């Protein structure tokens, strides 16, 4: 009898403990995590929130100016309070935020859906016969007669860009090549001071061979820096590409040609020895499509020299027309007119003979 009573009491104790644990578990479940059966018709939002709180016993908090004159679509089904609140607030511009056992109704964050963002660009390819970018040119036509990066040509090639000439203000090709490696310019000294003569250039100990846009030519007008886009010095033998040239190398001069963008430039300058100079450079398209373009560059200058009674004057113009026949075919026509109204050096070659020393 005693054993029976003891067993009964133990069973009752276990049952009481289990019941208490289930009760505690039930208490720890948050009302916002339970599911409820909802049947709330479409009505004002204030009425829908009141019906929601009556069913779930979850307090809702909302500012009056947010719910005024706002209608709720209603809800029907078995859901958690949070999910049900999302349905009740659908299309109202409001959203729920749970804080403990309280649901706060607030303005929905502005969600902006952006379309696909595409980042692209084009690699600016440098014109191998153009003025270059800054002081450094990356491509050339002189080395191989093709558009090739200078770093890929096994030759010593140096480019005097338009920007460098603008900053140094040389009066001739001889002066523009003063700082070019492998070239000894002005070997005649001040004989051709201030003129646009291209003689007196020694390249690796030999007289340099002059080219204009890849064609051999010895023209005084080609030495006028107002007509020049860039100067390229190819050191070393170049006979394979250009025929008979001196072993020292060749100097290739690129003249100005029509530009894709309109260009209108005028300058007036003065300097030592009574120098006065004016230049103009104009380029624009002829037709609307831009397949036909023109460019006209001109200069007029007068100047004395360090030698008394010796001065010089010159006037020149360089017109050109470019026709883009196709994306890969272009035809450019250039013409030059250049004159020295009072002779080359006003008799300097007769009054002051020069002695040319052989190259070392």
Phi, psi and omega in degrees: 000320180294319178296321180297317179295322181294317180297318180298317181294323179294317178299319179295322179295316178298318179297321180293318180296316179298319180296321180293323179294319179295323180294318179295319179298320179295325181289325184286345178287122181289141178302330181287350180258351178279165177251144182225157177266120184249143172210075184248116181287167176294131184195189177296153183294326179297317178294321180295321179292323178295317178294323178297315181293327180293325181281316188264346186058027176255128182285136175245140181236128180209139176289144184297324182289343178278325185262351183294130179060029178247134180252148179255143180287352182081180182202150177211124180141181181255115184215166171284159180302321181295314179296320179296322180294324177299323179288318180297328182266006181299128178079005181263350184080011179243161179217151180270149172227121184273130176227095185069236177259022181238136176251122182257128178266127183218172178293138178288142177295142180289115178260113180253119179266113180272147175285177180297134179259120181249122179254121182218173180189171178237142177276117181290116180268129183282135177291122184292345176245007182274188185287347183085174180244112181068223181265353187240131173252141184254339181234162182206155172253347187287324186290316185232004185062020174227160179287098187227139174299140182299327182292344181262003182256123181281051178223158176272104184238130179233139185241130171263107185280168179295322180298321179295320178292324178294323181282326181271339179053053176287149180265355180202169176298325180301315179289326181293334182265013183303322187251022180270126179300142178083358183238133172250101182266167180058042178292343176273005182069228182264016182302315182255032183302126176084349180268178180254032178292144180255003177284175177079024178249115176255131183239110184054041176088354180241156176294130184289143175267130185262135175232152175236113182052042176085000180246134180292130182199146176235086184239134179295328181291336180289345178274000180280113185295339178291345179257357190259137176268318179197162178231130180240131178248117178256106182277140179101169181302136180229021184293333181298324183265329190240006182083208185290113176223165178289151183297337183291331181137194182216155178243120182251126181251129177257119179278163181291140180227163180305143182256158179289325179260144180302144181225127178221108186220133177225140180220151176227132182216165177211160183197202183295161177059034177065041182275130173227132187216143173221139180224160172216151181212111185232132177216138180196171179273151180267315178255170184294324182288341180082010178286337175249125181226158178225162175206137178228122175241141182213159180210146170221126185215146173222140185197147170269182178228179180288349177267125184297141179068010179243120176217179179209158179219146176206150178223134181209155177217143181231094175269151178207151178228136180237136180234117176274093183292319177209173179302338182245003183230129181222138178240124181236129177247128179238149175218149181229139172226120186216137183212155174244103188303330186244031177088173188295297179234026180055042176088009181298322182292340178268321184279329185232087179296150182246157177240117182265120180278143178292152181292148179265000000 
